[in-house]
Amino acid sequence: MSTAPNSEILEMTHLAEYQSEAIVSRQVTKAEGGNVTLFAFDEGQELSEHTAPFDALVQVLDGEVEIKISGKPFLLKTGEAIIMPANQPHAVKAVKRFKMLLTMIKA
């Protein structure tokens, strides 16, 4: 997975395009202290419940998603964001096609 080029203006919503019945990801940048990844989910696609050892910031760039954190559902739309706390179970489901920027801070 290649990262986006440095020192260039990035049109985030075009770095990963929607694909029918799929989840597409594009790593924007990666470093020892964390990474930033863009995801494009087709409607109905989901990531089952899982945990991560670090906090993660989800920013919705387009569309609508339901994110469950420790069983509590949150409905997010374009322009909204939420922090998924470390070690808390969470799941992601595309209510409509959506794109999110996921920022994980490891340090």
For each residue, the residues with C-beta under 8 A, 3 or more apart:
1: 25 26 27
2: 27
3: 27 28 29 30
4: 8 10 15 26 27 28 29
5: 8
6:
7:
8: 4 5
9:
10: 4 15 28
11: 14 15
12: 15 28 38 61 99 101
13: 61 62 99
14: 11 17
15: 4 10 11 12 26 28 38
16: 24 25 26 38 39 40 99
17: 14 24 40
18: 24 40 41 42 97 99
19: 22 24 40 42
20: 42
21: 42 44 45
22: 19 42 45
23: 39 40 41 42 45 47
24: 16 17 18 19 39 40
25: 1 16 37 38 39 40
26: 1 4 15 16 37 38
27: 1 2 3 4 30 35 36 37
28: 3 4 10 12 15 35 36 37 38 101
29: 3 4 35 36
30: 3 27 35 36
31: 34 35
32: 106 107
33: 105 106 107
34: 31 54 103 104 105 106 107
35: 27 28 29 30 31 103 104 106
36: 27 28 29 30 101 102 103 104
37: 25 26 27 28 101 102 104
38: 12 15 16 25 26 28 61 99 100 101 102
39: 16 23 24 25 99 100 101 102
40: 16 17 18 19 23 24 25 97 98 99
41: 18 23 45 46 63 65 92 94 97 98 99 100
42: 18 19 20 21 22 23 45 94 97
43: 94 95 96 97
44: 21 93 94
45: 21 22 23 41 42 93 94
46: 41 91 92 93 94
47: 23 50 91 92 93
48: 91
49: 68 89 90 91
50: 47 89 90 91
51: 87 88 89 90
52: 56 84 86 87 90 104
53: 86 87
54: 34 86 104 105 106
55: 83 84 85 86 104 105
56: 52 83 84 102 103 104 105
57: 81 82 83 84 102 103 104 105
58: 67 76 81 82 83 84 92 100 101 102
59: 80 81 100 101 103
60: 63 64 65 76 77 78 79 80 81 98 99 100
61: 12 13 38 78 98 99 100 101
62: 13 78 97 98 99
63: 41 60 77 78 94 95 96 97 98 99
64: 60 75 76 77 78 94 95 96 98
65: 41 60 75 76 92 93 94 95 98 100
66: 73 74 75 76 92 93 95
67: 58 73 74 76 82 84 90 91 92 93
68: 49 71 72 73 74 89 90 91 93
69: 72 74 82 84 85 88 89 90
70: 88 89 90
71: 68 89
72: 68 69
73: 66 67 68
74: 66 67 68 69 82
75: 64 65 66 95
76: 58 60 64 65 66 67 80 81 82
77: 60 63 64 80
78: 60 61 62 63 64
79: 60
80: 59 60 76 77
81: 57 58 59 60 76
82: 57 58 67 69 74 76
83: 55 56 57 58
84: 52 55 56 57 58 67 69 88 90
85: 55 69 88
86: 52 53 54 55
87: 51 52 53
88: 51 69 70 84 85
89: 49 50 51 68 69 70 71
90: 49 50 51 52 67 68 69 70 84
91: 46 47 48 49 50 67 68
92: 41 46 47 58 65 66 67 100
93: 44 45 46 47 65 66 67 68
94: 41 42 43 44 45 46 63 64 65 97 98
95: 43 63 64 65 66 75 98
96: 43 63 64
97: 18 40 41 42 43 62 63 94
98: 40 41 60 61 62 63 64 65 94 95
99: 12 13 16 18 38 39 40 41 60 61 62 63
100: 38 39 41 58 59 60 61 65 92
101: 12 28 36 37 38 39 58 59 61
102: 36 37 38 39 56 57 58
103: 34 35 36 56 57 59
104: 34 35 36 37 52 54 55 56 57
105: 33 34 54 55 56 57
106: 32 33 34 35 54
107: 32 33 34
